Amino acid sequence: MDGNDCSSSSTSPSSIVEPATRSLFSVDDSSSPTSALPSTDSDAESDAGSDYSTASSEYIAPLSGHAPDPSIDGSSVDGGGHSSGANGGGIRPESEAELGPDAKKDALRIKSEANALFSASKYRPSLDLYTASLNKNPFDPIVWSNRAAVRLKLEEYGLAIADSTRAIELDARAVKAYFRRAIANLAIMKPKAALVDLKKVISLDPNNASAKAQLDATQKLLRRLQFEAAISAKDEVLTSTKILEQLAHGALPIEASYAGPRLLTEEEGKALRPTSEFVDELIEWFRKGETIPKRLAWQIVLGAYEKLKEEKSLVKVTIPQGETMNVYGAPLHPQSFCLKRLIHADLLDPSMFHSIGDTHGQFYDFYHLLTLTGRPSETHSLLFNGDFVDRGSWSTEIVLVLFAYKWLYPTKVFLNRGNHETADMNKVYGFEGETKKKYSEMTYKLFEEVFTALPLATLISASSPTNAMPSDTPKNPILCQNKKRYFVVHGGLFSRDDVTLANIAAIDRISLKQPGHEGLMCEMLWTDPQDTAGRGPSKRGVGIGFGPDVTRRWCELNQVTAVMRSHEVRQGGYSVEHDGLCITVFSAPNYVDQVGNLAAFATIDETGSIKYTTFKEQPHPNIKPMAYAGQMAMM
């Protein structure tokens, strides 16, 4: 018994183009109440599918009704960014006739302040000020469109669609609003909806080169998706099977001149095996900017695949006495520490369980992270909570190191699936393009197959009774057999209350392949916590928002001390929300070289006590995020 059960091509297919001018991606600072056609504004911006036929129909609550959450319409934010409301306790005027000249003047002043913050990449403060401006004058389409631009930067694509739609309702010629709504729909892989708006942009501004290029890229993406859907039904042979056959026949032998890491064999005819020295050499090789032969990359991925297929969709882990675990959360950036520092982390306690969030292709930050946690070993467990790839430009390096460790230490290294270990996201955010560039299309197809075997969640259980301290959060923790346990999942909880751990373990993830846009697997990878009670529409446009009451009911039903998730930037690296029942750990410092956030990881000991460690970004080679995303690089 484990102690966890309780009885009760080399060319990126990306589809968002870099505009010839920055105007469609910039915020407006015009004093006019109606939006102009693209001009030469300052400030850049834009982030980016199953599909619907209209561009504005994407932002629909997945449950009955629309949640009156202040975070959705922002009406509770006052001019100072506080939550009282700048206009009569958060009540906005209902008609333009109610607006006086002072209100319009104040709204324009606040908008200008918001634009300045946006230019300085201070997105959250700028969001609050745009909202405060709307509280003064909710009839200015430019402010709605500008707030949509911030939503794109914050990856709140559902809210970007909502704000853009409101701008269009106020001004049917709001070109930037149409463009931003298109980008938001592309970001969640709804290219048909994006096409509607891109065609509208061109009809309003026939000479706009950026919109024409984006339309062309989106049409190509749609044709490619249709082609892939047509051939997928016919292609019944798995990529892994094809590659195993090629390897067995000696395909792609490693050249004698190759000076990088090599796998060892026990003896002639025996299976290859990794060693800790091999992984150390692999990390150092990648740190120098090198790649490995395709044959070696295939062997690493296939080695991890065999271990991942043996695990259930919910992996159960008990932290042995004398050990700890680390949990990591988000995308990691590149850095240049010497390997010596990684190998000789003598002051680290190897008996800890570390939980790590998104690392998003930020290899040099990932490298630094391992100097802080120490390498995995037979007495040191690491859990990486999804989003290993995309965004950053060293995704293949991170995932190959993680897969090598999984192959080497299958019961000490745990890998949860994130929403970016999916085919849709990889087409948009760079991993497919990077893998094809550095290795081959078949290598990408192998990754795509193996990602389907990644478990969806991990249940971490303490082995010793809790030592509750007065400062513990929550003060009266939910226990299972007098012990703490944590449900670690990339996104969050569900659209219904009755989902059990047994339901999660029973998900046939490998047969399902991709999470889709609804159902348990989608919700586990995509949902986010919200401050208000109940459930609401997702700010991302996929999944839902779940409130503190939802979290408490689910934790009590399943005797879970807290939900530990990743999926969202936290400026301080981590956050403890929902009365201590929902923990977010994000492990990518200065996300996409812009956000300026700290990163964090969580260390869990045998009693279930958690310690958080934060760290900053590290220097990395001069390669920008999403360098392999092709025409998506502006997201």
N, C-alpha and C positions, 0 to 999 in steps of 0.2 A: 504493500500500500504506500502511495506517495505522500499521503498526508493532506492532499488537496480536496478530498471529497468530504462533504458534510451531508448529514441525513436530511434536515428539514427540506537599297543602292548606295553608294557612298554619298549620294546627294540627299540632304535632308528633305523629308516630305512636308516640312512644317509650312504653315499657312498664313502667318501674319507677316506682312512685308514691312521693311523699314521704309518710312515715307521719304519721298524726295525732298520734302520740306517738313518742318516740325509742326506746321500749323494745325493739322488735324489731331495731333497728340498733345497740343498745348492748351492751357487754360486761358479763358478770355478775361480781359481786364477792361472791357468796353463799358462805358457808362450808359449805353443804349439799353433799353428794356428788351429789345429783341436781338437775337443772335445774328451776326453777320456771316457772310461766307468766309472761308478760311483766309486769313491774312497773315501777317508776320508777327504773331504773338510770341511771347517768351514763356518758357516753362514746358517741359516735355512730359509725355505721359502715355501710358497704355499698357494694359495687361490682358492677356487673355488667359461635344456633344451628343444618343438618340435625339431625334430632331422633330421640330414642329414646323408648320408651314408659315407662321407669322413671327416676325421678329420680337414682338412685345409679349408674346404669350408664354415665355419661358418662366417668368417669375410668378409662380403660382404656388400657394401653400400646398404641400403634399397631403395635409390633413384637411378637415373641414374648416372653412372660413379663413380669414386673414388675421394674423396675430397683431393686436394693437401694441406691439413692443416699441418703446421709444427708440430702441436701437435701429428699428426699421425706418421710421420717418424722422427720427431725430428731434422731435418737437420738444423734448425735455431739456435741451442743451441751451444755456443762456450765452450771452455775449462773452462771458469769461470762460466758457467751456465747462460751466457747472451744470448741475442737473435740475435747475428750478424752472427754466423757461424764460426767455428774454421778452416774451410778449404775453403778459397776463397769465403767468403760471403755465406756460407751454401752449396756450391757445393762440393759434395763428388767425389773422383776419380772414374772413370768408369771402371778401370781394375787394377788388381794387378801390372801390369807392370808400372803403374804410381807411385807406392809407392816406396819411398826411405827408406833406413834403419832408418833414423831419425824419419820418420812418424810412422813406426812400433814400434820403441822404445817408442815414445811419447804415442802411443795408449795403449801399455801395462802398462806404468806408470799410465796413467789416469784410466785404468781399475782397477788397484790395489787400487787406491784411492777410486774409486767407491765401490769396495768390502768392504773396511773398513767402509765406510758410511753405507752400507747395514747392516753390522754386528752390527752397532750401532743403527739400526732401523731408520735411517735418509733416508727415502725412496725417497722423492722428490729430495734432493741434489744428491743422488746416481744415480737416473734416469738421471739427467742432465749430470753427468760425464760419464755414459755409452754411452749416446748420443754423447758427445764430443769425446769419444774414437772411436766410429763408424765414426765420421766425419773424423778422421785421417786415419782409416783403416776399411772400411765397409765390409771387406772380412774375418773377424774373427768370426766364428760361436759361439765361447764361449761367446763373448760379446753380441751378439743377444740373446742367451739363458739366460744370466745373466739379461739382461734388461727385458726379459719375466718374470723372477722371481720377479723383482720389480713391474712389471705391475700386477702380481697376488696379491701382498701385497696391492696395491692401488685399487684393485677391478676393474681394467681396463682389463676385460677378453678378449674382442675383440682384443685389442692391444697385449695382451699376446699371443693370437693365431697367430697374424700376425708376431710378433718377433720370436716365436718358429718356425714358418713355414720358415722364412728366414734362420734361423740357420740350419734347415734340408736341405734346398736347397744347402747350402754351404757344409754340411757334413751329408751324409746320415746315418752315425752312431752316430749322436748326441743324445745319449740316454736321457739325461736330457731334451733336447728340446721336444722330443716325450712325455715324462712324463708330462712336464709342459703344453703342449698343451692339453693333456688328462685332467689334473686338471682344466684348464680353461673351457673346454667344459662341464665338470661335474658341474662347478659352475653355469652355465646358463642352467643346466638340459638338456644337450644333450649327454646322456650316450652312445648312439650308436656310435657317433663320437669318444668318449673317448675310447671305446673298441678297435677301430682300432689302436690307438697309444699304448695302453697298451700291446696289443699282439705284436706289433713291439718291444717294450722295452724288452719283455721276449725273443723274438727271437734273439735279440742282446746280451742279458745278461741272459741266462737261470737260473742262480742261484740267481737272484735278488729277495729276499724275499718281499721287499716292493711292487714291481710291481705285484708280484703274489697275494699278499693280496688285493691290489687295484683292480686287475682284478676280483677276486672272489667277492668282495663287489659290484662292478659295475654290474656284471652279476646278482647278487641277486636283485639289485635295478631294473634292467630291467624286470626281471621276476615278481617282485612285481607290477611294473607299469602296466604291461600287465594284470595281474590278477585283479587289481583294475579297469582297464578300462572295463574288461569283466563283472564284477559284478555291476558296477555303472549303466549300462543300465537296469539291472533287478531290482535294489533296488529303487523302486519308493517312498517309505515312507521316509519322511524327518527325520533326526535324532531328530530335535526339536519336531516333533510329537510323536516319540517314547518316548522321555524323559518326555514330558508333560503327557502322559498316565501313565508312571511309577510313576511320582510325585503324580498324582491324586489318585493312588492306594496305596499311602503311602510307596513307595519304599525308601530304604536307609534312615530310620529315623535317626535324629541326636541323638547321644548317650547322656545320662544325664551327663556323665563325661566330655563332651566337655566344655572347659572353655573359648572358644574364642567368637568373635562377633556373634550375632544372629539378624535376621530380626524380626521386630515387625508386628503384625496384628492390624488393627483398632478394630476388634472384631471377634468373632468366625465366620468362614465362609467367611470373607472378604479377599481380596487379600493381600499378603505380601507387605510391603513398606520399603524402606531404609530411614534412617535419616542421618544427617551430623555426629551425634555421632557414628552411625554404621560404617560409612566409616573411621572415625578417629580410631576407635578400629580395623578395618580391617588392616589399614596401620601399626599400632603398632604391631599387631599380626604377620604380614608378616615380619616386621623389626626384630622380635625375631627369625625368621627362621622357623615359623610354617606354616602349611597348614590348609585349612578349609575343612569341610566335603564335599563330592561330591554333596550332595543334595543342600547345600548352594551355591556352585560354580555354579551348574546348574541354580539355581534361579536367581543369579546375571546376568549370561549370557543371560538368557531368558528375564529378565527385560529390559536389554539394547536392545535386539533384537527387542522388540515391539516398542521401540522409534526410532531405526535406520530405520526400515521398513517404518516409516511414512515420512521420509525425501526423498527429491529428490536427484538425483546424483550430482547436484550442489545446495548446501545449501546457501541461501542468508541471511546475517546477517547485521543489521544496529546497530552501536554502539550508544546507547542512550546518550543524553546529560548528562554529569557528570560521564560517565563510560569510561573504557578503556578495551582493549582486549590484551591478551598475545598469541603469536604464538610460538610454540616449534618445533624443527626440527629433532634431530637424536637420536640414541640409548643412553640410560642412564645407568650409572654404580651404583653399590651398595654403601651405606654409613651408618654411624651409628650416626645420630643426635637423640636426644631424642624427643619424640612426643610433649613434652611441647613446644619446639621451633616451631614446626609446627602449633600448635593451637594458640600460643600467638604471632603471627607475627603482633603486634599491629601497627608497624610503616609503614606497607605496605598500599598503597592506594587500597582499594577493588574495586574502580570504574574503573579499567583498563582492557582492552582486551589484553590478552597475547597469543602470537603465539609461539608454541613449535615444534621443529623438532624431528628427530628420537630419540627414547629412548632405543631401542634394548636390552631390558632385563636387563638394568643396574639400578636395583631397588634403590640402595642406593644413586646414583646420582639423580635419579628421586625424591626420598624423599627430598634430599637437594634442588632440583629445586622448590618443592612446598613450602619450607620455604622462598624462594626468591620471588616467585610470589604471595604467599598466596593461600588459598584454594578457589575453585570455590564457588560461592554463588549466591543469587538472583540478586546481583549487580556486580558480578565479573565473567567475561567470560574467558574461556581457550579453545584454539584450539590446538589439537595435530595432527601434520601433517604426520601421518603414521609411519610405522616401529616401532611399539611398541614392537615387539617381534623379536626373533632370535638373534644370536650372544652372547648376554649376557645370564647369567644362571638364571635370575629371571624374565623371560618373563611372566609366569603365574601370578606372583604377580602384575606386572605393568598392564597387560590387565584386570585383575579382578578389580583393583582399578579404572581404567578408565571406565570400564563398570558399576561399582557401581555408579560412579559420573554421567555417562550418564543417568542412570535410575533415579537418584535423581534430577538432574538439566538438563532435556532434551533440554531446550532452552538456556542454559548457557555453556554447555560443548559440544564441537564439535570434532568429530573424523573423519579425512580423512583416506582413505585407502592408504597404502604404498605398494611397490612391495614385501615386506616381509609379508604382510597379504594375502598370496597366498599359495595354496597347494604345488606347486613345491618348493618354497623357504623353506617352513616349513619342508619339508622332508630332506633338505640338511643342514640347519643352526641351528637346535636344538630345535625348538619350539615343533614339534611333539613328539620328544623323551622326552622332559621335561614334557609335559602334560601327556603323558602316564605313566611316572614314578611317578609323584606327584598325579595324579588323575586316569585317565583311558582312554582307547581307545575311548570309547563313548564320553567322555568329549572333546577329541581332535576333533572328528567328529563334535561335536556341535560348537566348535570354528570355524572350517573350514566353516560350513554353515553360521554362523553369520558374518564372515568376508566378505561374499559376499554382505551383506547389508550395509557395510560402504560406506558413500558417497565418491565420487571421488574428489571433490573440494569444496571449500567454497569461496564465494564472500563477502568480508568484506567492508561495506560502512560506511563512516563518516556521521554523522547526522548534522554537522555544516560546513559552508563554510571553505575552506582552509585558513590558515594564512601563506601564502608563505613567507618564509624568504630567504634572499640572499644566505644562506648556504644550502638551501634545495637541495636535489638531487632526481630527476632532477630539474633544475632551473625553467623550465616551465612545470609543471606536467600536464599530461593528466587527465582531469576532466570529471565527469559525472554530469551534472546539477550543475556545480561549486563546486563539492565535490569530494574528493579523494575516490578511492575504489581499493581494492587489491584482486587479484585472487590468492588464496592459493591452491597449488597442490603439491603433493609429488615430482614428477619428473620434468615435464616441458611441453613444447609446442609440436607442431604437425608437421607432414610431409607435410601438406598443409596449405595455408594461410587463407582459407575461413571458418575455424571452429569458430562458434559463441557460446556465452554462452547458447543460446537456444538449440543448438546441444548437448552440454554437459549435460544440464539438462534432455534431452530426452533419454539419454543412459539407457537402461534397464539392469542395472548392476546385479540385483539379478538373472535374467534369464540367463545372460551370464556366471555368476559364476566366472570364472577365466579370467585374461586379455589376455592370449595367447601371441603370439609373433608379432602381428601387430594389427593395428586399434587404435581408439581413446583411449580406456581404457588402452591398453598396453603403448601407448606413454605418457599418463598422469602419469603413475607410473614409467616409466623407463628413459625418455629422460634427457639429460644434456645440459647446455649451452656450447658453444664454443666461442673462441675469434674471429675467422674468420667469415666473412659474409657468408650467405647462410646456407645450411644444409650439414651435412657430416655423414659418418658412425659413429655409436656409439663406443666409446672406450670400452664399456662394452660388446659389442656383441649383445645387445638387445636394441631396440629403435633407436634413432638418436641423433645427435648433432645439436643444433640450434644456429644461430649466432645473433648478435645484431640487424641486419636489420630485421630478422624474428620476434624477440621480439617486435620491434617498430611497425611493420605493424600489428601484432596481437593486441597489446595494443590499437592502434589507431582505429582499426576496432571495438573493443569491449568497447572502452572508459574506459579502465582500467589504473590506475596510475602506477602499477607495478605488476609483477608476483613474488610471494613469494613462494619459494620452499625449499626442504630439500635434502635428498637423497645422499649428498656428504659431506665428511669431509672438514671443513675449519679450518685451524690451529688456526685462531683467533676466531673461533666460528661462524662467519658469514662473508658474503661478499656482496658488492653491485657492480653489474656488468652491462654491456650493457647500459652504460650512465644512470644508476640509475633505469632502467626498470626491472632488474632481481635481486632479493635478495635471497640469500641462507642462511638459518638458520639451524645450526646443534647443537643438544642439548645433545650429548653424549661426555663428557670430557674424555680425554685419551682413545679413542675408542679402544675397545678390549684389554685394559690394555697395549697397545703398542705404539699408535700413538703420544701421548703427546700433543694433541690439547686441546685448551680451548673449552668450550661449550657456547651456547648463547640462549637467547630467545628474542623475539621482543615484545614491548609494544606499542599498538596503542591507541590513545585517540580519542575523539569525532570529532576532526578536521582532523583525518587521519595522524597526526604527529607520527613518529615512534622513539622510543628510544630502543637501544640495550643494553642488560645486559649480561656480560660474567661471567663464573664461572669455577672453577677447579674441578677435580675429588675428590671424597671422599673415605675414607677407606671402605673396604668391606670384608666380610668373605673370607677365603682362598679357594675359588672355582673359577676355571679358566673360561674364556669365552668358550662357546660351550661345557660345561661339559656334556651336554646331547645329543651332536651331534654324539656320538659314533665314528664311523670310519671317520667322517668328521672333527674331532676336529683339524686337522692340517691346515685347511683352514684359 
